Amino acid sequence: MDSVLANVSSLAVWGSLFAAAFLGLFLLVQAAFDPARRLRYSALALVSLAVALVDYLHPDLSPPQYEALRVLLWSLYGGAVLWLLGARGRLSLVVALGVGVTAALCWQFV
């Protein structure tokens, strides 16, 4: 794993972290100025900031912990996007959890 990570430049890693954090902050501003969809924007902002936090904490996490958190967060990200685009909250949550469980099972057993 270290040999693969050695090929990734520091600029690429920090650029990705900055982009996720910037998106999260932008979505928080959107939430402040769009009262009708405040919760939807806030959910997506929270997930985006959580992705940035997990990526920042990557050196302190074991590879299985890191990958499990990424699977969970990116499935929640998809659900938050569905909710923002107008899907019902329960449907978005069911889709997010379904994708997360499917991805975790594939990661574990394939």
C-alpha positions, 0 to 999 in steps of 0.5 A, spaced: 500 500 500 505 504 501 508 503 494 502 505 491 501 511 496 508 514 494 506 515 487 500 520 489 503 527 490 501 531 496 498 536 492 493 532 489 491 529 496 491 536 499 487 539 493 482 533 494 481 535 501 480 542 500 475 541 494 471 537 499 471 542 505 470 548 500 464 544 497 461 543 504 462 550 506 459 552 500 453 548 501 452 551 508 452 558 505 446 555 500 443 552 506 443 559 510 440 563 504 435 557 501 430 556 507 425 551 503 431 546 502 435 548 508 435 541 511 437 538 505 443 543 503 445 542 510 445 534 510 449 534 503 454 539 507 455 535 513 456 529 509 461 533 504 465 535 510 465 529 514 468 526 507 474 531 508 475 530 515 476 522 514 481 524 509 484 528 513 484 523 519 487 518 514 494 517 517 491 515 523 486 510 521 487 503 519 486 501 512 479 497 514 477 503 518 478 508 513 475 504 507 469 502 511 468 510 513 469 512 506 464 506 504 459 509 509 460 516 507 459 516 500 453 512 500 450 517 505 453 522 500 448 519 494 442 519 499 443 526 500 444 528 493 437 524 492 434 528 497 436 535 495 434 533 488 427 532 491 426 525 493 423 523 499 427 523 505 425 516 507 427 513 500 433 517 500 435 514 506 433 507 504 437 508 497 443 510 501 443 504 506 442 499 501 448 502 497 452 502 503 450 495 505 451 492 498 458 496 497 460 493 504 458 486 502 462 486 496 468 489 499 468 484 505 466 478 500 469 479 493 
